[in-house]
Amino acid sequence: MRDKMTPMERASALAKGKDVDRLPCNPNIANGVARIYGCKISDFNTSGKAIAESQIAAYRRFGMDGVRVFTDLYVWAEAMGAELVLPEDNTADLLKPALEDVKDIGKLKVANPYKDGRLPVFIEAMKYLVDAIGKEVPCSGGIVGPFSNAFFLIGVDKMTRLLLKNPEAVHKLCKISLENCIEYTKVIIENGLTPTISEPLASCTVVNPKHFREFCAPYLKELVRFIKSKGSGCTLHICGNTKKIWNDVGSMAEDGVTGFSMDNVVSLAECSRTIGDKMKILGNVDPSGIMYAGTRNDIRNAVVEAVEEGYNTPKGYVVMSGCSLPVETPFENIQTMMDTVREIGYPVNVEKLEKMKVK
């Protein structure tokens, strides 16, 4: 089954309220794109071309509605002094945070995107990607938000304690983290991509809503307002349970958040009812239990159910996994997600959805 529109044509038509061939769909393949292109994930550490060509290969194979320059959560902390484990063929992980002691916060410096860490590699990837397919498919540049990046500067355990014992230090870390985010976001926008912000540690699974409002939201809003001032919108992803902060997220529509990407552990329908009149909703098919480990029928049913819950979101809906897919997610499972969305078509017919379910 083939698409009748390019992703850019589809996005433009939806924005104008015109007819389209199907709902937008982005499986969120993440570093699994290396398997499609045929390189090692470690190649992403040194080659912007490898990052871009892997995204292009995934797009050419599946026709998803977006490509993104993003490899792991620690790129920005690394550029500020953190040390990472860089496996030969898997995703990077944090080895040592940038700081050992909060007394050294003043020594932190905002990274230069053109010189520090792997950031220059990502800039190379942005330019390559936009030049190659930027007129055909929306291209985005991922960044970890100020709050989550602050965790990686001092270490997750220490930051968790600081939230309770030293709020002043938390604010200092978030402030310099914000400055770092702004510098990188400038580069994303200047190169013609749309920023996507990931704030995994803002989840209510990790911190309580009070801490989200005190330590995360102010800096996140400032970053989003900066993006808006440059003429761009942005999508926000927060992992885990976010129900208690949905209204907080919804209020960020005024600041410039245009889409909220949600995890599979919360109700898509409920989220849509709560903030779908303020921003687009993206999600939330289970990336591991369904997309990685499920059968084709499991995936088909999960996609149909997600569409049932999200298709009439006032600001729009994108079929997506609840988080990044595991690297070894079978290609046929990704294809099943895309083909199910194509079969559903647009406008969505509820009776057709019911008939599509595999009993």
Secondary structure, DSSP 8 states (H G I E B T S, - for coil): ---SS-HHHHHHHHHTT---SS--EE---GGGHHHHHT--GGGGGT-HHHHHHHHHHHHHHH--S-EEE---TTHHHHHTT-EEE--SSS--EEEE-S-SSGGGGGG-----TTTSTTHHHHHHHHHHHHHHHTTTS-EEEEEE-HHHHHHHHH-HHHHHHHHHH-HHHHHHHHHHHHHHHHHHHHHHHHTT-EEEEE-GGGSTTTS-HHHIIIIIHHHHHHHHHHHHHTT--EEEEE-S--GGGHHHHHHTTTTTEEEEEE-TTS-HHHHHHHHTTTSEEEEEE-IIIIIITS-HHHHHHHHHHHHHHHTT-TT-EEEEESS---TT--HHHHHHHHHHHHHH-SS--HHHHHHH---
